[in-house]
């Protein structure tokens, strides 16, 4: 094993409800949802109508700026509804599944004659292209541009995150095939970020650069790994992919059939049996969580992890980029004396509570903010949890004041929301750090067009 990159700044949040190493085949969902806000950087237009029948792989939406980029259906069935929000913006395309998984007919694949252009063509027409994320800015990649390198994080250090090594063990062959495909899309290197404590699974994989990381969250964030391997600067561009998306690409180029199956972790203190579930992209929460959550309190349902996931209703849907559903208490009960009350059963990043006395204890966390937003002041908190050579407070203030030159100089090209999620967690000002960062990124995208 090569040199280990040790991440010293950060924080592991010890929450109760980690998924056990057991896989349950979930019932086929009655409905699935494709949510346009999941596909950052795209302006999506409808390609179908309500009540239209679609197959697996039917184009549901296309990008206005680049119509080749398609969002395709993960199941076959009827387009049940098209939900819209403000200014008639599409928020969800709901598909009522018929359970048959009838496939669109795609041209057969001759792996011996694949070229980069042919691979891109296949990825675009099947909808698998949106698995590729472009940095800077964390948006869907532009197929007209070539990356200098491709980065893949092979572990997730987020609270209650699924064990990607366990997921890889279930279908390592497809992951290797997927790597062989994406390796052809860059003249640079494919970099794998690997957990230094679990290197064995990757010893036989060749043709890639392996980098081993140890330390607390956010060591598993691909942005942190890029920063320590080969940082992104102005005018620079790299691609990133997630483990299960590479597996899906590998399956398609092996079988010529689309497979949107995904292993997701059902986690959180309010889940009766935290477990892994095999389901499809965009699945409904209802059949997965039925009978497996507590019923004696108000609950917060999250698509994704507690730090970066999205708040969903009980009948919500899994986000396209999420491998996890989390259920925690809402925490809307009144607390006497609030945060100042001494307590032993709550976790604290500081020494406000007494969690530092019990390093191995797991805690129940809720969604209570314990106060309203306050003045945004320089406290030095953020720098303790961001293992990057960036000044996050000054960057955020430059975004708030819309100072584009300062944003560039202070490192906005290297960050997306997940990289500053811990800063938001520990913030005594209750500042919506991730929201502010995305607003700054949107400004930069507009400026650079």
Secondary structure, DSSP 8 states (H G I E B T S, - for coil): ---EEEE-S-----BS----S-EEE----SEEEE-GGGSTT--EEE-S-TT-EE-BT-EEEEESS-TT-EEE-SS-EEEEEEEE-GGG-EEEEEEEE-S---B-------GGG--HHHHHHHHHHHTGGGG-EEETTTEE--TTS--S-EEEE----STT---HHHHHHHSHHHHHHHHHHHGGG-SS-EEEEEETT--GGGTT--SSEEEEEEESTTTT-HHHHHHHHH---TT--EEEE-HHHHHHHHHHHHHSS---EEEEEEESTTBSS-EEEEEETTBBHHHHHTTSB--SS-EEEEES-TTT-EEE-TT-B--TT--EEEEEE---S--TTGGGS--SSS--SSSSSSGGG-TT--B--BS--SS--------S-GGGT--SS--HHHHHHHHHTT-HHHHHHTTGGG--GGGGHHHHHH-TT---HHHHHHHHHHHHHHHH-
